[in-house]
Amino acid sequence: MDSSKLNLDTVISRKIIVLVICLAAFVSPAWSEGGKKSLGQQLVDQVALRHRPQVIYLGLHGAKPRSKNSVIFASTDSGKIGKKSSCADLHVVEKGIPVMEMKEKSTTVLERLLDSSGHTVGLIVVGLDFTEGQEAEAAKLAKEIGNELAQQIPSKDKLFGSGN
């Protein structure tokens, strides 16, 4: 085999390895230190699956331990993980007033994320397959999902650790 071809293959292999490492670092917020899914991500996966097809999106926002910045730390859309929470999102957490946004084909509900003791640990964003005229059903399901999550969250710190 030609040595220039061999060198090109080596360079390509190294670039792929670097790309994989970079992608792993980018996606890692949903994973705990031990390389397993965080409790928050496990809960999102389980709850979203349990409430399909009504739940079309579920995301959790909050500040990680020793951080002041609130980000999406668990989500059914992995592309959103690590993105900063908006001012409007933070307003829901501060004031404790849930928000419902009706769109043409879906409804989004934002409300405080609580732990099992009732302490605020972040924000829940739930995208639901409900349209205008189904506000009561959307509110009821979003509240049910919030309660279901809260029952399984022992504390804020535990959300970012492995659920196992």
C-alpha positions as a printed Julia matrix, in Angstrom:
164×3 Matrix{Float64}:
   0.0    0.0    0.0
   1.17   3.52  -0.76
   2.62   5.28   2.33
   0.8    8.54   1.49
  -2.52   6.61   1.52
  -1.59   5.1    4.9
  -0.74   8.54   6.32
  -4.03   9.96   5.01
  -5.94   7.11   6.69
  -4.12   7.82   9.97
  -4.94  11.54   9.78
  -8.61  10.8    9.05
  -8.77   8.31  11.94
  -7.31  10.87  14.34
  -9.76  13.55  13.2
 -12.67  11.16  13.77
 -11.41  10.38  17.28
 -11.11  14.1   18.08
 -14.62  14.7   16.72
 -16.07  11.92  18.88
 -14.32  13.31  21.98
 -15.66  16.81  21.24
 -19.19  15.5   20.74
 -19.0   13.52  23.98
 -17.98  16.66  25.86
 -20.86  18.59  24.29
 -23.53  16.01  25.13
 -22.22  15.21  28.62
 -24.51  17.54  30.64
 -27.2   14.82  30.63
 -24.74  12.34  32.05
 -23.37  12.08  35.56
 -19.7   12.0   36.48
 -19.65   8.18  36.33
 -20.65   8.1   32.66
 -24.24   7.04  33.37
 -27.35   9.08  32.67
 -28.09  11.57  35.42
 -31.19  11.03  37.55
 -32.74  14.07  35.84
 -32.26  12.56  32.37
 -33.51   9.16  33.5
 -36.67  10.76  34.89
 -37.24  12.77  31.7
 -36.87   9.62  29.58
 -39.2    7.56  31.78
 -41.91  10.17  32.26
 -41.97  11.26  28.61
 -42.27   7.63  27.51
 -45.06   6.95  30.01
 -47.12   9.91  28.74
 -46.65   9.47  24.99
 -48.26  10.44  22.65
 -49.53  13.5   24.55
 -46.01  14.57  25.65
 -44.03  15.75  22.65
 -41.25  17.44  24.64
 -40.03  17.4   28.24
 -37.13  19.42  29.56
 -35.71  20.28  32.97
 -33.87  23.55  33.66
 -31.77  24.44  36.66
 -28.4   25.52  37.98
 -26.0   22.67  38.63
 -24.4   22.5   42.06
 -21.72  25.2   42.41
 -23.11  27.08  39.39
 -25.26  30.19  39.18
 -26.28  29.74  35.54
 -29.53  27.94  34.81
 -29.4   25.62  31.81
 -31.4   22.78  30.3
 -29.83  19.77  32.0
 -32.22  17.02  30.92
 -34.4   16.85  27.82
 -36.14  14.63  25.31
 -34.3   16.75  22.71
 -30.58  16.16  23.34
 -29.74  19.17  21.15
 -31.18  21.49  23.8
 -29.08  20.15  26.68
 -26.64  22.77  27.94
 -28.55  25.72  26.48
 -29.06  28.65  28.83
 -32.49  29.21  30.36
 -34.22  32.38  29.17
 -35.25  35.28  31.39
 -38.89  34.27  30.91
 -38.04  30.74  32.11
 -36.31  32.12  35.2
 -39.3   34.4   35.9
 -41.52  31.31  36.23
 -39.11  29.85  38.79
 -38.83  33.13  40.75
 -42.55  33.94  40.88
 -43.88  30.39  41.0
 -46.61  31.21  38.5
 -47.02  28.53  35.82
 -47.25  29.67  32.21
 -49.24  28.03  29.41
 -48.48  28.89  25.79
 -51.11  27.76  23.29
 -49.84  27.31  19.76
 -51.57  26.09  16.61
 -50.69  22.43  17.03
 -49.36  22.16  20.58
 -49.28  23.6   24.07
 -46.23  24.36  26.2
 -46.48  24.51  29.99
 -43.73  25.94  32.18
 -43.83  25.41  35.93
 -41.52  25.05  38.9
 -39.72  21.75  39.31
 -40.01  20.59  42.91
 -38.26  17.88  44.91
 -40.07  15.39  47.15
 -39.93  17.88  50.06
 -41.62  20.61  48.02
 -38.49  22.72  47.53
 -37.99  24.42  44.18
 -35.1   22.8   42.3
 -35.64  24.19  38.8
 -38.13  24.45  35.97
 -40.17  21.93  33.99
 -41.03  22.66  30.36
 -43.63  20.29  28.9
 -44.68  20.33  25.26
 -48.07  18.69  24.84
 -50.13  17.56  21.89
 -53.15  19.66  22.91
 -54.63  22.55  20.94
 -56.99  25.43  21.64
 -60.0   24.34  23.63
 -57.98  21.69  25.49
 -56.38  24.02  28.03
 -57.85  22.18  31.04
 -56.52  18.82  29.84
 -53.09  20.33  29.16
 -52.92  21.97  32.59
 -54.03  18.76  34.31
 -51.46  16.58  32.52
 -48.64  19.08  33.09
 -49.47  19.18  36.82
 -49.58  15.38  36.93
 -46.14  15.2   35.28
 -44.77  17.77  37.73
 -46.06  15.76  40.69
 -44.73  12.52  39.23
 -41.26  14.05  38.84
 -41.29  15.65  42.31
 -42.05  12.32  43.99
 -38.86  10.87  42.5
 -36.46  13.76  43.21
 -34.9   13.44  46.68
 -32.91  16.7   46.34
 -31.47  19.13  43.8
 -27.97  17.66  44.08
 -29.28  14.15  43.33
 -30.73  15.34  39.99
 -27.23  15.7   38.55
 -25.85  12.43  39.9
 -26.37   8.96  38.54
 -29.82   7.6   39.21
 -28.4    4.13  39.88
